[in-house]
Amino acid sequence: MIMPRIEIDLGKIAHNAKILKELYASKGIDVIGVTKVVCGDPAIAKVLVKSGINILADSRIENIIKMHDADVHAQFLLLRTPLSQSESVVKYTDISLNSELSVIKELSKYAVKQGITHKIILMVELGDLREGIMSSELENTVNDVIGLKGIELTGIGTNLACFGGIKPNDEKMEYLSSIAKGIEDKFKLKLEFVSGGNSANYDWFISTKDVGRINNLRLGESIFLGCETLYRKPIPGLFIDAFTLKIEVIESKIKPSLPYGDVCQDAFGNIPKFTDLGLMKRAILGVGLQDVLVSGLTPLLDIDILGASSDHIIIDAKQLEIRVGDTVEFNLNYGALLSSMTSPYIIKTYKKL
C-alpha cells in the first residue's frame, strides 16, 4: 500500500465520541464535536454524527463547506469568524463564535440579505487571552447585538487552556455561569448555550460538584486522541490510538553518529549539535517536517528519532534489523495529527466501523 499514510480507526473514534457524550450528559452538558484537527474530514464527521453528536465545529469555513457538500447532516458552528468571510459564514453555518461587534454587524447584513437568522455565541475573555470580550464591555456588546436584524444571540462561551494555558476550574466556570445569569436577567432572554470550553475541561468536570449554568463543551482532542489537554493524561475507557502514521524506510545503512566536516546552519537555520556514539544503524523514513510535526511522533518500535529535514526523518534503528521498504509506525500527539491530516502528501485510509 502507498506510503506515507495515516490509518484512521473509525470504530475507535465512534467509541470515544459515544463515551464522552454519555459522560458529560450525566451532569447535563452537551458536546459539540470539533473537526479542525482532522480538517473537516467527511468520513470522520459522519461517524461523529452517527455517534450522537449533532453540532460540528471547525475553525475554517472551507472545512465546513467540505462537510456540507459531502451531505454531513449536522448543524455547523464556525469557531473563527473573519470579517472577510461573513457572507460564506451566514450561508454555510448555523452558529458562529464571535467577539467583535463589527463582524457581527457584517453577519447581520448578509443574514438579512439571505433572509435567514444566524445564531451567535459571544466569547468572553476569562484569562487565556485568545479571543473574547472583556467582561466590563459585555453588557454594552449584548445590548448592541440584540438589536441587530438577522442575528440571534444564542449563547456565551469562553476558551481556556489554548493560547495562555489557563486552567478551567470551579472559579472560572462559576464566573461564566454568573455572567450568563446576569445577561439573562438583565435582557430578559434565555441562552441556549453556555459553552465552558474544550477538552481541557475534563478535570474540572470530574471534580466539580456543581456545573452551574455550563451546558456545553467543544471537544476535539479528547474524542480523537482519548486524552484531556491540561496534562495529556489518557481518559479512562477511551482509545488513544485511533490514528497511526505509517512511513516507509527509504534508506538503511551503518553510518557514523557524528556528522563530519565544518558545522554551519542546517536547512532550517539551526546549528545542530550531536554526540559521538560511534557507528549506528541509521535509517531514513520518507516523511519530513513539511508533512508532520516530527516532535509529536512516538514510535511503536524501539527506535530513536535523531532529527528531520523537510523531506526525511532520520532514526537510530538500535538493535532492530530495518530494511528498505519496511514500514515504521508512530502514534501522534495533537500537533502531529493536525499537521499530518493537513498534509496533502500523506494518504488517509480508514478502518470501517
Secondary structure by P-SEA (a helix, b strand, c coil): ccccbbbbcaaaaaaaaaaaaaaaaccbbbbbbbcccccccaaaaaaaaaacccbbbbccaaaaaaaaaaccbbbbbbccccccaaaaaaacccbbbbccaaaaaaaaaaaaaacbbbbbbbbbbcccccccccccaaaaaaaaaaaccccccccccccccccccccccaaaaaaaaaaaaaaaaaacccccccccccccaaaaaacccccccccbbbbcccccccccccccccccccccccbbbbbbbccccccccccccccccccccccccccccccccccccccccccccccccccccccccccccccbbbbccccccccccbbbbbcccaaaaaaaaacccbbbbbbcc
